[in-house]
Amino acid sequence: MRQIVIVAAAALIAAVVAVAGAVAFIKLNPGESHDAGRAANHTSAPPAQSPAQKQAPREPRPTVTVTPPPRTVPPRPAPPPAYGDADANFLAMIAADGITAPDGWAIEAGNATCGEDYGTARGYLTDGGLYDYHVQTFLDDWTITHDGC
């Protein structure tokens, strides 16, 4: 009798394991194989296309070239010429008197007219663009700042 109980228990355990395995198989594989699905997703052959479905060749992507703007260096003004104290004072005086002239020309005209008579100096200065009523002031400013000629 003891053998019958052992055989019956073994049969019962085998039946329970078989039923559990069947349930697990059905739950995990509902009608299709997982391996077949993985293989189908990883095939290397392209899908078949009909002539109507053929895609036009893709246009190449445009190439964008970014060119940096040219670097321009602003021109530096020329440094003012170094004038002596007398010339710098002369230029300041004629500017204060309302006489506008390029610095180089004013110094050159002062040297050219120094010691000349009024008529000659007037001709030189007015030909250079100085107003007639500024001639005497120009000559006086030169004489004051340069201690004569």
C-alpha positions as CSV (number, residue, x, y, z in Angstrom):
1,M,0.0,0.0,0.0
2,R,2.8,2.3,0.7
3,Q,4.0,2.0,-2.9
4,I,0.6,3.0,-4.2
5,V,0.5,6.2,-2.2
6,I,4.0,7.1,-3.4
7,V,3.1,6.4,-7.1
8,A,-0.2,8.4,-6.7
9,A,1.7,11.3,-5.1
10,A,4.3,11.3,-7.9
11,A,1.5,11.2,-10.5
12,L,-0.3,14.1,-8.9
13,I,2.9,16.2,-8.7
14,A,3.6,15.4,-12.4
15,A,0.1,16.4,-13.4
16,V,0.4,19.7,-11.5
17,V,3.8,20.5,-13.1
18,A,2.4,19.6,-16.6
19,V,-0.7,21.9,-16.1
20,A,1.6,24.8,-14.8
21,G,3.9,24.4,-17.7
22,A,1.0,24.5,-20.2
23,V,-0.5,27.6,-18.6
24,A,2.9,29.3,-18.6
25,F,3.4,28.4,-22.3
26,I,0.0,29.8,-23.3
27,K,0.5,33.0,-21.3
28,L,4.0,33.7,-22.6
29,N,3.4,32.7,-26.3
30,P,-0.1,33.7,-27.4
31,G,0.0,32.0,-30.7
32,E,3.3,33.0,-32.2
33,S,6.9,32.3,-31.6
34,H,9.1,35.0,-30.2
35,D,12.1,33.8,-32.1
36,A,10.3,34.0,-35.4
37,G,9.3,37.6,-34.6
38,R,12.8,38.6,-33.8
39,A,14.1,37.0,-37.0
40,A,11.4,38.7,-39.0
41,N,12.4,42.1,-37.6
42,H,16.1,41.6,-38.4
43,T,16.0,40.4,-42.0
44,S,18.5,42.1,-44.2
45,A,16.5,41.9,-47.4
46,P,14.6,45.1,-48.3
47,P,10.8,44.9,-48.5
48,A,9.5,44.3,-52.0
49,Q,8.3,47.5,-53.7
50,S,6.0,47.8,-56.7
51,P,7.0,50.2,-59.5
52,A,4.4,52.7,-58.2
53,Q,5.9,52.7,-54.8
54,K,9.5,53.3,-55.9
55,Q,10.9,56.3,-54.1
56,A,12.6,59.1,-56.0
57,P,16.3,59.5,-55.1
58,R,16.7,61.8,-52.3
59,E,18.3,65.2,-53.1
60,P,21.6,65.8,-51.4
61,R,21.6,68.1,-48.4
62,P,22.8,71.6,-49.2
63,T,26.2,72.5,-47.9
64,V,26.2,75.7,-45.9
65,T,29.5,77.5,-45.7
66,V,29.8,80.2,-43.2
67,T,32.3,82.8,-44.1
68,P,33.3,85.1,-41.3
69,P,33.0,88.8,-42.2
70,P,36.3,90.5,-43.1
71,R,38.0,92.2,-40.3
72,T,38.6,95.8,-41.0
73,V,41.0,97.8,-39.0
74,P,39.9,101.4,-38.7
75,P,42.6,103.7,-40.0
76,R,44.4,105.5,-37.4
77,P,44.8,109.3,-37.8
78,A,48.3,110.4,-38.4
79,P,49.9,111.8,-35.3
80,P,50.1,115.5,-35.2
81,P,53.5,116.9,-36.1
82,A,55.6,117.8,-33.2
83,Y,55.8,121.6,-33.1
84,G,57.9,123.6,-30.8
85,D,56.5,125.6,-28.0
86,A,56.4,128.8,-30.1
87,D,54.6,127.1,-33.0
88,A,52.1,125.4,-30.7
89,N,51.4,128.8,-28.9
90,F,51.0,130.5,-32.3
91,L,48.5,127.9,-33.5
92,A,46.6,128.2,-30.2
93,M,46.5,132.0,-30.6
94,I,45.3,132.1,-34.2
95,A,42.6,129.6,-33.3
96,A,41.5,131.7,-30.4
97,D,41.4,134.7,-32.8
98,G,39.0,132.8,-35.1
99,I,41.6,132.0,-37.8
100,T,41.2,128.5,-39.2
101,A,44.0,127.1,-41.3
102,P,45.8,123.8,-41.6
103,D,48.6,123.7,-39.0
104,G,51.4,123.0,-41.5
105,W,50.3,125.8,-43.8
106,A,50.0,128.3,-40.9
107,I,53.6,127.5,-39.7
108,E,54.9,127.7,-43.3
109,A,53.1,131.0,-43.9
110,G,54.4,132.4,-40.6
111,N,58.0,131.6,-41.6
112,A,57.5,132.9,-45.2
113,T,55.9,136.2,-44.2
114,C,58.2,136.9,-41.2
115,G,60.2,140.1,-42.0
116,E,58.2,140.9,-45.1
117,D,56.4,144.1,-45.6
118,Y,52.7,144.2,-45.1
119,G,51.8,144.2,-48.8
120,T,53.8,141.1,-49.6
121,A,52.6,139.3,-46.5
122,R,49.0,140.2,-47.3
123,G,49.3,138.9,-50.8
124,Y,50.8,135.6,-49.6
125,L,48.3,135.1,-46.8
126,T,45.2,136.0,-48.8
127,D,46.3,133.8,-51.7
128,G,46.5,131.0,-49.2
129,G,42.9,131.6,-48.2
130,L,43.2,133.9,-45.2
131,Y,40.6,136.7,-45.0
132,D,41.9,140.2,-45.5
133,Y,40.8,141.3,-42.0
134,H,42.8,138.4,-40.4
135,V,46.1,139.3,-42.0
136,Q,47.3,141.8,-39.4
137,T,46.2,139.5,-36.5
138,F,48.0,136.6,-38.1
139,L,51.2,138.6,-38.4
140,D,50.9,140.0,-34.8
141,D,50.4,136.5,-33.4
142,W,53.5,135.2,-35.2
143,T,55.6,138.1,-34.0
144,I,54.4,137.7,-30.3
145,T,54.9,134.0,-30.1
146,H,58.3,133.9,-32.0
147,D,59.8,137.0,-30.5
148,G,59.9,138.7,-33.8
149,C,61.3,136.7,-36.7
